[in-house]
């Protein structure tokens, strides 16, 4: 009983930690997960290809357990293998994407299918239990699963807006070498700027996505102690929008194709890596293996 799940990346438009309302945008980065279910076992073994052994594997275990428990499967263990081109601990939604992929892979191994929101919510529940999210990151999970732009009420787990953007936007990401984990974020620092996060979310609801991204990015960076220079330099180089993604440290820029090189050049001397991608509109998917 083996299955594979493929889920796609996402970046922040508005961080949901302060208000419970967030917005995210799908990105053409992806995580693939394979799950092999083993009868008469209570062991879940996890291998994360390409990562060091320091990365926490708790989320993968909870994602499998969440599916098995909710569907009434007892006495099953699993072997879980994931591989991804999304750097871990950078604010690029690696946990939400992984939970989507692992839930889908587990369902494929069971030869089961559920409706989209139930699948997403199983992953969100697993993320909360694993302690990798503060709000449940429903916005990130939806953007990863559906693609496009998604705005949500994370507290109620309700999608308030979905849109497929018309322009040919590219995404440039600056990922510093350090890592930051959601469990370590001081929520009170973000809550002090609650009114500004509400304003950013209202901009999203008006369709002013890049203005929301900039406001969110400057506020998050200031609150969490990151430099705003990469954001400002990207905007001066022609980005439509730029901001901190998640709790950082990665900074993202949205631009038209002719601005990609200019944005990359203003970040070229910074330590870390630059990642080039596009907006994703493809839905996450499950594949039944042998």
Buried (B, 14 or more C-beta within 10 A) or exposed (E): BBBBBBBBBBBBBBBBBBBBBBBBBBBBBBBBBBBBBBEEEEEBBBEBEEBEEEBBBBBBBBBBBBBBEBEEBEEBBBBBBBBBEBBBBBBBBBBBBBBBBBBBBBBBBBEEEBEEBEBBBBBBBBBBBBBBBBBBBBBBBBBBBBBBBBBBBBEEBEBBEBEEBEEEBBBBBBBBEEBBBBEEBEEEBBEEBEEBBBBBBEBBEEEBBBBBBBBBBBBBBBBBEBBBEBBBBBBEBBBBBBBBBBBBBBBBBBBEEEBBBBBBEBBEEBEBBBBEBBBBBBBBBBBBEE
